[in-house]
């Protein structure tokens, strides 16, 4: 637990008190919920949830809500303005808050016994490998592991280290390499055309995937080295054949959290059609807001909610069309379509504000005529990679995506880990050294933090 405290205090030391506040509240709330009867159980649960959501509201959403409230006051010609709070967002606040809430909810549902050992419960909330960016664990999976005796196991340790190296590779060789191009365009969007926006939208889709799944691999691998098993958080999401399937593969710990603790309690899909659409809309809007206090995230969540609802509305029509298309073509078209929809929504996720997001989204569609005109008049269409250095960055970015998809293509056909482990020791270590060599010489080391640290 001391290592977890030290890890968290490396950001802003005083913020460990916020973490301590929620830990103490939920530790006692769990025991009170378990001992109480009738309405008192729900009262203690509500107190716990209010405390956790209250911390989120103050540190993450106060200024956002305040800004919009002041805007409304200005619209009514009122000069009254509420003060802004000059505070930094505690790192990983949404992650450990949701993990803490899952504990009290599961105790209330009688799926988990209240934890009596304060140190073990505190470690459940602040277990440092996944403290700042998940996966968001459930008490049934993690709490009992802190009571177990973990002995050294060579195979488990090396397996965890390999996963950590793969996570680092995805972060510094792929994600941060793509970030060079993505940041270049988003920092000055008015200097680029629709083709550049299309390419960068693809790049950012892979950047955020490799950035976040890379951290998840590092967290899961680090925990595995110490003998702990964390849940899988990603399952090749860009190979999904629908948006619904995408959300069973992307950030699995969060999507399952919203499913189990919000969507199903609201009635899930066991309700009338209009209520089903309402439930889906609420879940995805809140999912967007969970990611950040900005309208760009709200729109991102709303788009995914729209995708899901539109798919339900048009299901019969699409099924009748799909029956006339060969299976392989249908699957390929579905995967490509899903990736395009996800990448388009990510324009709002990446943009610093709504106006930039709408400018890029609009330019992708309206800029095609200008693009054709530029080609006919000047023969120049490719704005990215203007200098030799930029061209190298661009080629490496494309190569990194091709390499990643190549790895997934091979993994679908053979068990890559077993294949490597069956090789002689010399071959294995040669392979490991090559991977480390690539990380050192092709990685981008510019102190870029993981994207999801801000959530």
C-alpha positions as CSV (number, residue, x, y, z in Angstrom):
1,X,0.0,0.0,0.0
2,X,2.9,2.3,0.7
3,X,4.2,1.9,-2.8
4,X,0.7,2.8,-4.2
5,X,0.7,5.9,-2.0
6,X,4.2,6.9,-3.2
7,X,3.2,6.3,-6.8
8,X,0.1,8.5,-6.5
9,X,1.8,11.3,-4.6
10,X,4.4,11.6,-7.3
11,X,1.8,13.8,-9.2
12,X,0.4,16.2,-6.5
13,X,1.2,14.9,-3.0
14,X,-1.7,16.7,-1.3
15,X,-4.2,14.9,-3.6
16,X,-3.6,11.7,-1.7
17,X,-6.0,13.2,0.9
18,X,-8.8,13.1,-1.6
19,X,-8.1,9.5,-2.3
20,X,-8.0,8.9,1.5
21,X,-11.3,10.6,2.0
22,X,-13.2,8.4,-0.5
23,X,-11.4,5.3,0.9
24,X,-12.5,6.0,4.5
25,X,-16.1,6.9,3.4
26,X,-16.5,3.7,1.4
27,X,-14.7,1.4,3.9
28,X,-17.2,2.3,6.6
29,X,-20.1,2.5,4.2
30,X,-19.5,-1.1,3.1
31,X,-19.8,-2.3,6.6
32,X,-22.8,-0.2,7.5
33,X,-24.6,-1.4,4.3
34,X,-23.9,-5.0,5.2
35,X,-25.1,-4.6,8.8
36,X,-28.2,-2.5,8.0
37,X,-31.7,-3.6,7.1
38,X,-34.4,-2.2,4.8
39,X,-34.2,1.4,3.7
40,X,-31.1,2.1,5.9
41,X,-29.0,-0.1,3.5
42,X,-30.0,2.0,0.6
43,X,-29.4,5.2,2.6
44,X,-25.8,4.2,3.4
45,X,-25.3,3.3,-0.3
46,X,-26.6,6.7,-1.4
47,X,-24.3,8.4,1.0
48,X,-21.4,6.6,-0.4
49,X,-22.3,7.3,-4.0
50,X,-23.0,11.0,-3.2
51,X,-19.5,11.3,-1.6
52,X,-17.8,9.7,-4.6
53,X,-19.8,11.6,-7.2
54,X,-19.4,14.8,-5.2
55,X,-15.6,14.5,-5.4
56,X,-15.9,14.1,-9.2
57,X,-18.4,17.0,-9.4
58,X,-16.1,19.4,-7.5
59,X,-12.7,18.5,-9.1
60,X,-13.7,17.5,-12.6
61,X,-17.0,19.1,-13.4
62,X,-17.4,22.3,-11.3
63,X,-15.7,24.7,-13.7
64,X,-17.5,23.1,-16.7
65,X,-20.9,23.4,-15.1
66,X,-20.0,26.9,-13.8
67,X,-18.9,28.0,-17.3
68,X,-22.2,26.9,-18.8
69,X,-24.2,28.4,-16.0
70,X,-22.5,31.7,-16.4
71,X,-23.2,31.6,-20.1
72,X,-26.9,31.1,-19.3
73,X,-26.8,34.1,-16.9
74,X,-25.2,36.2,-19.5
75,X,-28.0,35.2,-22.0
76,X,-30.5,36.6,-19.5
77,X,-28.5,39.8,-19.2
78,X,-27.5,39.0,-15.6
79,X,-24.0,40.1,-14.6
80,X,-23.8,37.7,-11.7
81,X,-20.9,35.2,-12.1
82,X,-19.9,32.3,-10.0
83,X,-16.1,32.0,-9.2
84,X,-13.9,29.5,-11.0
85,X,-11.8,27.0,-9.0
86,X,-8.1,27.1,-9.9
87,X,-7.4,23.4,-9.2
88,X,-5.7,20.6,-11.1
89,X,-7.7,17.5,-11.9
90,X,-6.4,14.7,-9.7
91,X,-4.9,12.1,-11.9
92,X,-7.0,9.0,-12.7
93,X,-9.9,10.4,-10.6
94,X,-12.7,8.9,-12.7
95,X,-11.0,5.4,-12.6
96,X,-10.5,4.9,-8.9
97,X,-13.9,6.6,-8.1
98,X,-15.7,4.2,-10.3
99,X,-13.8,1.3,-8.8
100,X,-14.7,2.5,-5.3
101,X,-18.4,2.8,-6.3
102,X,-18.4,-0.8,-7.7
103,X,-17.4,-2.0,-4.2
104,X,-20.3,-0.4,-2.3
105,X,-22.8,-1.4,-5.0
106,X,-21.7,-5.0,-4.9
107,X,-21.9,-5.1,-1.1
108,X,-25.4,-3.6,-1.3
109,X,-26.4,-6.3,-3.9
110,X,-24.9,-8.9,-1.5
111,X,-22.5,-10.1,-4.2
112,X,-19.5,-9.1,-2.0
113,X,-18.9,-9.2,1.7
114,X,-17.8,-5.9,3.3
115,X,-14.0,-5.8,3.7
116,X,-13.0,-5.5,7.4
117,X,-9.3,-5.0,6.8
118,X,-8.7,-1.3,6.1
119,X,-5.4,-1.8,4.5
120,X,-6.7,-4.4,2.0
121,X,-9.6,-2.3,1.1
122,X,-7.4,0.8,0.6
123,X,-5.1,-1.3,-1.6
124,X,-8.1,-2.4,-3.7
125,X,-8.9,1.3,-4.5
126,X,-5.3,2.5,-4.9
127,X,-3.5,-0.6,-6.4
128,X,-0.8,1.3,-8.2
129,X,-0.6,-0.6,-11.6
130,X,-4.1,0.3,-12.5
131,X,-4.7,3.3,-10.2
132,X,-4.5,6.1,-12.7
133,X,-5.9,4.5,-15.9
134,X,-7.6,1.2,-15.1
135,X,-8.7,-1.4,-15.8
136,X,-11.6,-0.5,-13.5
137,X,-11.7,-3.6,-11.4
138,X,-14.6,-5.3,-9.5
139,X,-14.2,-6.3,-5.8
140,X,-15.0,-10.0,-6.6
141,X,-12.0,-10.2,-8.8
142,X,-9.4,-8.2,-6.9
143,X,-10.0,-8.1,-3.2
144,X,-9.5,-11.8,-2.5
145,X,-6.1,-11.7,-4.3
146,X,-4.7,-9.4,-1.7
147,X,-5.2,-12.1,0.9
148,X,-3.5,-14.8,-1.1
149,X,0.2,-15.8,-0.9
150,X,2.0,-15.1,-4.1
151,X,5.2,-17.0,-4.7
152,X,7.7,-16.4,-7.4
153,X,6.8,-18.1,-10.7
154,X,9.3,-17.7,-13.6
155,X,6.7,-18.3,-16.3
156,X,4.3,-15.9,-14.8
157,X,6.9,-13.2,-14.3
158,X,8.3,-13.5,-17.8
159,X,4.8,-13.5,-19.2
160,X,4.0,-10.3,-17.4
161,X,7.3,-8.7,-18.6
162,X,6.6,-9.6,-22.2
163,X,3.1,-8.0,-21.9
164,X,4.7,-4.8,-20.4
165,X,7.2,-4.6,-23.2
166,X,4.4,-5.0,-25.8
167,X,2.6,-2.2,-24.0
168,X,5.6,0.1,-24.1
169,X,6.1,-0.7,-27.8
170,X,2.5,0.3,-28.6
171,X,2.9,3.5,-26.6
172,X,6.3,4.9,-27.7
173,X,6.7,3.3,-31.1
174,X,3.2,3.5,-32.5
175,X,1.0,5.9,-30.4
176,X,3.6,8.6,-29.8
177,X,4.9,8.3,-33.4
178,X,1.3,8.9,-34.7
179,X,0.9,11.7,-32.3
180,X,3.7,13.7,-34.1
181,X,1.4,13.9,-37.2
182,X,-1.9,14.2,-35.3
183,X,-0.7,17.1,-33.2
184,X,0.7,18.9,-36.2
185,X,-2.7,19.0,-37.8
186,X,-4.8,19.6,-34.8
187,X,-2.6,22.5,-33.7
188,X,-3.2,24.3,-36.9
189,X,-6.3,22.7,-38.7
190,X,-6.9,25.7,-41.0
191,X,-3.7,24.9,-42.9
192,X,-4.7,21.4,-44.0
193,X,-7.2,20.0,-46.5
194,X,-9.8,17.2,-46.3
195,X,-7.3,14.4,-47.3
196,X,-5.1,15.4,-44.4
197,X,-8.0,15.3,-42.0
198,X,-9.0,11.9,-43.2
199,X,-5.5,10.5,-42.8
200,X,-5.1,12.1,-39.3
201,X,-8.5,10.8,-38.2
202,X,-7.2,7.3,-39.0
203,X,-3.9,8.0,-37.3
204,X,-5.7,9.3,-34.1
205,X,-7.9,6.2,-34.0
206,X,-4.8,4.0,-33.8
207,X,-2.9,6.5,-31.6
208,X,-5.6,6.5,-28.8
209,X,-6.0,2.7,-29.1
210,X,-2.2,2.0,-28.8
211,X,-1.9,4.7,-26.1
212,X,-4.7,3.4,-23.9
213,X,-4.3,-0.4,-24.6
214,X,-0.6,0.1,-24.2
215,X,-1.1,1.4,-20.7
216,X,-3.5,-1.4,-19.9
217,X,-1.0,-4.0,-21.1
218,X,1.7,-2.4,-18.8
219,X,-0.7,-2.4,-15.9
220,X,-1.9,-5.9,-16.4
221,X,1.7,-7.1,-17.0
222,X,3.0,-5.4,-13.9
223,X,0.3,-6.9,-11.8
224,X,1.0,-10.3,-13.3
225,X,4.7,-10.0,-12.4
226,X,3.6,-9.6,-8.7
227,X,1.1,-12.4,-8.9
228,X,-2.1,-10.5,-9.5
229,X,-4.6,-11.0,-12.3
230,X,-6.4,-8.0,-13.7
231,X,-9.2,-8.1,-16.2
232,X,-8.7,-7.7,-20.0
233,X,-9.5,-4.2,-21.1
234,X,-9.2,-4.4,-25.0
235,X,-9.8,-7.1,-27.5
236,X,-8.8,-5.9,-31.0
237,X,-11.7,-3.4,-31.1
238,X,-11.1,-2.2,-34.7
239,X,-11.9,-5.6,-36.0
240,X,-15.5,-5.2,-34.7
241,X,-18.4,-5.7,-37.2
242,X,-20.7,-3.2,-35.5
243,X,-20.7,-0.4,-33.0
244,X,-22.4,-2.7,-30.5
245,X,-19.6,-5.2,-30.8
246,X,-17.0,-2.4,-30.6
247,X,-18.2,-1.6,-27.1
248,X,-17.7,-5.2,-26.0
249,X,-14.1,-4.9,-27.2
250,X,-13.1,-1.3,-26.3
251,X,-12.4,-0.2,-22.7
252,X,-14.2,-3.3,-21.5
253,X,-13.9,-2.4,-17.8
254,X,-15.8,0.9,-18.4
255,X,-18.4,-0.3,-20.8
256,X,-19.3,-3.3,-18.6
257,X,-19.4,-0.9,-15.6
258,X,-22.0,1.3,-17.3
259,X,-23.9,-1.8,-18.4
260,X,-24.0,-3.4,-15.0
261,X,-24.5,-0.4,-12.8
262,X,-26.5,2.0,-15.0
263,X,-28.0,0.4,-18.1
264,X,-29.4,-2.8,-16.6
265,X,-30.8,-1.0,-13.5
266,X,-32.6,1.4,-15.8
267,X,-34.3,-1.5,-17.4
268,X,-31.7,-2.4,-20.1
269,X,-33.4,-3.8,-23.2
270,X,-36.3,-5.3,-21.2
271,X,-38.4,-2.2,-21.7
272,X,-40.5,-0.6,-24.5
273,X,-38.7,0.7,-27.6
274,X,-38.8,4.4,-26.6
275,X,-37.5,3.7,-23.2
276,X,-34.7,1.5,-24.7
277,X,-33.6,4.4,-26.8
278,X,-33.7,6.7,-23.8
279,X,-31.6,4.3,-21.7
280,X,-29.0,4.0,-24.5
281,X,-28.9,7.8,-24.9
282,X,-28.4,8.4,-21.2
283,X,-25.6,5.7,-20.9
284,X,-23.6,7.0,-23.9
285,X,-24.0,10.7,-22.9
286,X,-22.8,9.9,-19.4
287,X,-20.0,7.8,-20.9
288,X,-18.9,10.8,-22.9
289,X,-19.1,13.1,-19.9
290,X,-17.1,10.6,-17.9
291,X,-14.2,11.1,-20.2
292,X,-14.0,14.8,-19.6
293,X,-15.7,18.1,-18.7
294,X,-16.0,19.4,-22.3
295,X,-18.9,19.4,-24.8
296,X,-16.6,17.6,-27.3
297,X,-16.8,14.5,-25.1
298,X,-20.5,14.8,-24.8
299,X,-20.9,15.0,-28.6
300,X,-18.6,12.0,-28.9
301,X,-20.8,10.0,-26.5
302,X,-24.0,11.2,-28.2
303,X,-22.6,10.0,-31.6
304,X,-22.0,6.5,-30.3
305,X,-25.5,6.5,-28.8
306,X,-26.9,7.6,-32.2
307,X,-25.0,4.8,-34.0
308,X,-26.4,2.2,-31.7
309,X,-30.0,3.5,-31.9
310,X,-29.7,3.9,-35.7
311,X,-28.5,0.3,-36.0
312,X,-31.5,-0.9,-34.0
313,X,-34.0,1.1,-36.1
314,X,-32.5,-0.1,-39.4
315,X,-31.8,-3.7,-38.4
316,X,-34.5,-5.3,-40.6
317,X,-33.5,-3.3,-43.6
318,X,-29.9,-4.1,-43.2
319,X,-30.5,-7.8,-42.6
320,X,-32.5,-8.0,-45.8
321,X,-29.6,-6.3,-47.7
322,X,-26.9,-8.5,-46.0
323,X,-28.6,-11.7,-47.1
324,X,-27.8,-10.8,-50.7
325,X,-24.1,-10.1,-50.0
326,X,-21.5,-12.9,-49.6
327,X,-20.4,-13.5,-46.0
328,X,-16.7,-12.4,-46.5
329,X,-17.6,-9.2,-48.3
330,X,-20.3,-8.5,-45.7
331,X,-17.9,-8.9,-42.8
332,X,-15.2,-6.8,-44.5
333,X,-17.7,-4.0,-45.3
334,X,-19.0,-4.1,-41.7
335,X,-15.5,-3.9,-40.2
336,X,-14.5,-0.9,-42.4
337,X,-17.8,0.9,-41.8
338,X,-17.5,0.4,-38.1
339,X,-14.0,1.8,-38.1
340,X,-15.0,4.8,-40.2
341,X,-17.8,5.6,-37.7
342,X,-15.5,5.2,-34.7
343,X,-12.8,7.4,-36.3
344,X,-15.3,10.1,-37.3
345,X,-16.6,10.3,-33.7
346,X,-13.0,10.5,-32.4
347,X,-12.6,13.8,-34.2
348,X,-14.8,15.3,-31.4
349,X,-12.8,13.3,-28.8
350,X,-9.5,14.8,-30.0
351,X,-10.5,18.3,-30.8
352,X,-9.8,21.0,-28.1
353,X,-13.2,22.5,-28.6
354,X,-16.5,22.1,-30.5
355,X,-15.7,24.7,-33.2
356,X,-12.5,22.9,-34.2
357,X,-14.3,19.6,-34.2
358,X,-17.1,20.9,-36.5
359,X,-14.6,22.6,-38.8
360,X,-12.6,19.4,-39.3
361,X,-15.8,17.2,-39.7
362,X,-17.3,19.7,-42.1
363,X,-14.0,20.0,-44.1
364,X,-13.8,16.3,-44.6
365,X,-17.1,16.4,-46.5
366,X,-17.1,19.8,-48.1
367,X,-13.4,19.9,-49.0
368,X,-13.4,17.3,-51.7
369,X,-14.3,19.8,-54.5
370,X,-11.4,22.0,-53.4
371,X,-9.2,19.0,-53.3
372,X,-10.0,18.1,-56.9
373,X,-9.5,21.7,-57.9
374,X,-6.1,21.7,-56.3
375,X,-5.1,18.5,-58.1
376,X,-6.2,19.8,-61.5
377,X,-4.6,23.3,-61.0
378,X,-1.4,22.5,-59.2
379,X,-1.1,18.7,-59.1
380,X,-0.3,18.9,-55.4
381,X,-2.7,17.2,-53.0
382,X,-0.6,15.8,-50.2
383,X,0.1,18.4,-47.5
384,X,1.5,16.1,-44.9
385,X,5.2,15.2,-45.2
386,X,6.2,18.4,-46.9
387,X,9.8,18.3,-45.6
388,X,12.1,15.3,-45.5
389,X,11.8,15.0,-41.8
390,X,8.0,15.1,-41.9
391,X,8.0,12.6,-44.7
392,X,10.0,10.2,-42.6
393,X,7.6,10.6,-39.7
394,X,4.6,10.0,-42.1
395,X,6.1,6.9,-43.5
396,X,7.0,5.5,-40.1
397,X,3.4,6.3,-38.9
398,X,1.9,4.3,-41.8
399,X,4.5,1.5,-41.2
400,X,3.6,1.3,-37.5
401,X,-0.1,0.8,-38.3
402,X,0.6,-1.9,-40.9
403,X,2.9,-3.6,-38.5
404,X,0.3,-3.6,-35.8
405,X,-2.4,-5.1,-38.1
406,X,0.2,-7.6,-39.3
407,X,0.7,-8.8,-35.8
408,X,-3.1,-9.2,-35.3
409,X,-3.4,-11.0,-38.6
410,X,-0.8,-13.5,-37.5
411,X,-2.3,-13.9,-34.0
412,X,-5.6,-14.9,-35.6
413,X,-3.9,-17.8,-37.3
414,X,-1.4,-19.0,-34.8
415,X,-0.8,-18.7,-31.0
416,X,2.1,-16.2,-31.4
417,X,3.2,-16.5,-27.7
418,X,3.3,-20.3,-27.8
419,X,5.2,-20.1,-31.1
420,X,7.9,-17.9,-29.7
421,X,8.2,-19.9,-26.5
422,X,8.8,-23.1,-28.4
423,X,11.8,-21.6,-30.1
424,X,15.3,-22.2,-28.6
425,X,16.6,-19.8,-26.0
426,X,19.0,-18.1,-28.4
427,X,16.2,-17.3,-30.9
428,X,13.8,-16.1,-28.2
429,X,16.4,-13.7,-26.7
430,X,17.4,-12.5,-30.1
431,X,13.8,-11.6,-30.8
432,X,13.4,-9.8,-27.4
433,X,16.6,-7.8,-28.1
434,X,15.3,-6.8,-31.5
435,X,12.1,-5.6,-29.9
436,X,14.0,-3.5,-27.3
437,X,16.3,-2.2,-30.1
438,X,13.2,-1.0,-32.1
439,X,11.7,0.6,-29.0
440,X,14.9,2.5,-28.3
441,X,15.7,3.7,-31.8
442,X,12.2,4.1,-33.3
443,X,10.3,5.2,-30.2
444,X,9.4,8.8,-29.6
445,X,10.5,9.9,-26.1
446,X,9.1,13.4,-25.6
447,X,7.6,12.9,-22.1
448,X,4.1,12.5,-23.5
449,X,1.8,11.2,-20.8
450,X,-0.8,8.6,-21.5
451,X,-4.0,10.1,-22.9
452,X,-6.3,8.6,-20.3
453,X,-4.3,9.9,-17.4
454,X,-6.4,13.1,-17.7
455,X,-9.6,11.2,-17.0
